[in-house]
């Protein structure tokens, strides 16, 4: 194997090895790995749709917890026009590794043509709460 091949293989394996090292460190020390969990934001037209989507997410075990926040006003551009509406916001706490599956599922059941589904990684938090999220949302 040439030096080039070893270097290429090393560069390709770095993300996997780093991830394994962080997981091992976390398991040994009990520390939280920043970004392991995320909060997803999902907008809904009304409270009933919000409850239906939240319940569907929970039944599929795609989240540990869903907050349903009360009506808020929204301004946005849609098809070139300024629109104003009221919406209900879901705050979904889950594993970061589940965000893709969560997004796909919500898009399949959401009545909006382009629903807002965005997420932010959780940097830090109550270690017991973060552990509870991990225990509540299956890896697979």
SELO-481130 format. One record per residue (C-alpha): residue number from 1; z, y, x negated; residue in one letter. Coordinates in Angstrom, 1 decimal. Layout:
N
+-----+--------+--------+--------+------+
|  nr |     zz |     yy |     xx | rest |
+-----+--------+--------+--------+------+
| NUM |      Z |      Y |      X |    a |
...
+-----+--------+--------+--------+------+
//
This chain:
140
+-----+--------+--------+--------+------+
|  nr |     zz |     yy |     xx | rest |
+-----+--------+--------+--------+------+
|   1 |    0.0 |    0.0 |    0.0 |    x |
|   2 |   -1.0 |    3.4 |   -1.4 |    x |
|   3 |    1.2 |    6.4 |   -1.7 |    x |
|   4 |   -0.9 |    8.0 |    1.0 |    x |
|   5 |   -0.2 |    5.1 |    3.4 |    x |
|   6 |    3.5 |    5.2 |    2.7 |    x |
|   7 |    3.6 |    9.0 |    3.3 |    x |
|   8 |    1.6 |    8.7 |    6.5 |    x |
|   9 |    3.8 |    5.9 |    7.8 |    x |
|  10 |    7.0 |    7.9 |    6.9 |    x |
|  11 |    5.7 |   11.0 |    8.7 |    x |
|  12 |    4.8 |    8.9 |   11.8 |    x |
|  13 |    8.1 |    7.1 |   11.9 |    x |
|  14 |   10.3 |   10.2 |   11.3 |    x |
|  15 |   10.8 |   11.1 |   15.0 |    x |
|  16 |   11.7 |    7.5 |   15.9 |    x |
|  17 |   14.1 |    7.2 |   13.0 |    x |
|  18 |   15.7 |   10.6 |   13.7 |    x |
|  19 |   16.2 |    9.7 |   17.3 |    x |
|  20 |   17.8 |    6.4 |   16.4 |    x |
|  21 |   20.1 |    8.1 |   13.8 |    x |
|  22 |   21.2 |   10.7 |   16.4 |    x |
|  23 |   22.0 |    7.9 |   19.0 |    x |
|  24 |   23.9 |    6.0 |   16.4 |    x |
|  25 |   25.9 |    9.1 |   15.4 |    x |
|  26 |   26.6 |    9.8 |   19.0 |    x |
|  27 |   27.8 |    6.3 |   19.7 |    x |
|  28 |   30.1 |    6.2 |   16.6 |    x |
|  29 |   31.5 |    9.7 |   17.0 |    x |
|  30 |   31.3 |   10.1 |   20.8 |    x |
|  31 |   29.5 |   13.4 |   20.4 |    x |
|  32 |   26.9 |   14.7 |   22.7 |    x |
|  33 |   23.3 |   15.0 |   21.6 |    x |
|  34 |   21.9 |   18.4 |   22.8 |    x |
|  35 |   19.1 |   18.0 |   25.2 |    x |
|  36 |   19.9 |   14.4 |   26.3 |    x |
|  37 |   20.4 |   15.7 |   29.9 |    x |
|  38 |   18.5 |   18.4 |   31.8 |    x |
|  39 |   18.8 |   20.5 |   34.9 |    x |
|  40 |   15.6 |   20.6 |   37.1 |    x |
|  41 |   14.9 |   23.4 |   39.5 |    x |
|  42 |   13.0 |   22.6 |   42.6 |    x |
|  43 |   12.2 |   25.1 |   45.4 |    x |
|  44 |   12.0 |   24.1 |   49.0 |    x |
|  45 |   10.8 |   25.8 |   52.2 |    x |
|  46 |   13.9 |   25.2 |   54.2 |    x |
|  47 |   17.3 |   23.5 |   54.3 |    x |
|  48 |   16.0 |   20.3 |   56.0 |    x |
|  49 |   13.2 |   19.8 |   53.5 |    x |
|  50 |   15.7 |   20.4 |   50.7 |    x |
|  51 |   18.2 |   17.9 |   52.1 |    x |
|  52 |   15.4 |   15.3 |   52.6 |    x |
|  53 |   14.1 |   15.7 |   49.0 |    x |
|  54 |   17.6 |   15.7 |   47.5 |    x |
|  55 |   18.5 |   12.5 |   49.4 |    x |
|  56 |   15.2 |   10.9 |   48.3 |    x |
|  57 |   15.9 |   11.8 |   44.7 |    x |
|  58 |   19.4 |   10.3 |   44.9 |    x |
|  59 |   18.3 |    7.1 |   46.6 |    x |
|  60 |   15.8 |    6.5 |   43.8 |    x |
|  61 |   18.6 |    7.1 |   41.3 |    x |
|  62 |   16.6 |    9.9 |   39.6 |    x |
|  63 |   19.7 |   12.2 |   39.4 |    x |
|  64 |   23.4 |   12.1 |   39.2 |    x |
|  65 |   23.9 |   15.2 |   41.2 |    x |
|  66 |   21.9 |   17.6 |   43.3 |    x |
|  67 |   23.1 |   21.1 |   44.4 |    x |
|  68 |   21.5 |   22.6 |   47.4 |    x |
|  69 |   21.7 |   26.4 |   47.0 |    x |
|  70 |   21.5 |   28.7 |   50.1 |    x |
|  71 |   18.5 |   30.8 |   51.0 |    x |
|  72 |   17.2 |   33.2 |   48.4 |    x |
|  73 |   14.4 |   35.7 |   48.6 |    x |
|  74 |   11.3 |   35.1 |   46.5 |    x |
|  75 |    8.4 |   37.2 |   45.5 |    x |
|  76 |    5.3 |   35.6 |   44.0 |    x |
|  77 |    1.6 |   35.8 |   43.7 |    x |
|  78 |   -0.3 |   33.1 |   45.7 |    x |
|  79 |   -4.1 |   33.1 |   45.6 |    x |
|  80 |   -4.2 |   36.7 |   44.4 |    x |
|  81 |   -1.9 |   38.1 |   47.1 |    x |
|  82 |    1.7 |   39.2 |   46.7 |    x |
|  83 |    3.8 |   36.9 |   49.0 |    x |
|  84 |    7.5 |   37.1 |   50.0 |    x |
|  85 |    9.5 |   34.3 |   51.4 |    x |
|  86 |   12.9 |   32.7 |   51.6 |    x |
|  87 |   13.5 |   29.4 |   49.8 |    x |
|  88 |   16.2 |   26.8 |   49.2 |    x |
|  89 |   16.8 |   25.9 |   45.5 |    x |
|  90 |   17.7 |   22.4 |   44.3 |    x |
|  91 |   19.6 |   22.1 |   41.0 |    x |
|  92 |   19.1 |   18.5 |   39.9 |    x |
|  93 |   21.2 |   17.1 |   37.0 |    x |
|  94 |   19.6 |   14.1 |   35.3 |    x |
|  95 |   18.6 |   12.5 |   32.0 |    x |
|  96 |   15.9 |   14.4 |   30.2 |    x |
|  97 |   14.0 |   11.1 |   29.9 |    x |
|  98 |   13.8 |   11.0 |   33.7 |    x |
|  99 |   12.2 |   14.5 |   34.1 |    x |
| 100 |    8.6 |   13.1 |   34.1 |    x |
| 101 |    9.4 |   10.5 |   36.7 |    x |
| 102 |   11.4 |   13.0 |   38.8 |    x |
| 103 |    8.5 |   15.5 |   38.7 |    x |
| 104 |    5.9 |   12.9 |   39.7 |    x |
| 105 |    8.1 |   11.6 |   42.6 |    x |
| 106 |    8.9 |   15.1 |   43.9 |    x |
| 107 |    5.2 |   16.1 |   43.8 |    x |
| 108 |    4.4 |   13.0 |   45.9 |    x |
| 109 |    6.8 |   13.9 |   48.7 |    x |
| 110 |    7.0 |   17.8 |   48.6 |    x |
| 111 |    5.1 |   19.7 |   51.3 |    x |
| 112 |    4.1 |   22.5 |   48.9 |    x |
| 113 |    0.6 |   22.4 |   47.3 |    x |
| 114 |    2.2 |   23.3 |   44.0 |    x |
| 115 |    6.0 |   22.9 |   44.2 |    x |
| 116 |    8.2 |   24.6 |   41.6 |    x |
| 117 |    9.6 |   21.8 |   39.4 |    x |
| 118 |   10.8 |   23.1 |   36.1 |    x |
| 119 |   13.6 |   21.9 |   33.8 |    x |
| 120 |   15.9 |   23.1 |   31.1 |    x |
| 121 |   17.7 |   20.9 |   28.6 |    x |
| 122 |   21.5 |   20.9 |   28.7 |    x |
| 123 |   22.7 |   22.1 |   25.3 |    x |
| 124 |   26.5 |   21.6 |   25.7 |    x |
| 125 |   29.0 |   20.9 |   28.5 |    x |
| 126 |   32.1 |   19.1 |   29.6 |    x |
| 127 |   31.8 |   15.8 |   27.6 |    x |
| 128 |   33.3 |   13.8 |   30.5 |    x |
| 129 |   30.7 |   15.3 |   33.0 |    x |
| 130 |   27.8 |   14.6 |   30.6 |    x |
| 131 |   29.0 |   11.0 |   30.2 |    x |
| 132 |   29.2 |   10.7 |   34.0 |    x |
| 133 |   25.6 |   11.8 |   34.3 |    x |
| 134 |   24.6 |    9.2 |   31.7 |    x |
| 135 |   26.5 |    6.5 |   33.6 |    x |
| 136 |   25.1 |    7.6 |   37.0 |    x |
| 137 |   21.4 |    7.7 |   36.1 |    x |
| 138 |   19.9 |    4.4 |   34.8 |    x |
| 139 |   17.8 |    4.5 |   31.7 |    x |
| 140 |   15.0 |    2.5 |   33.2 |    x |
+-----+--------+--------+--------+------+
//
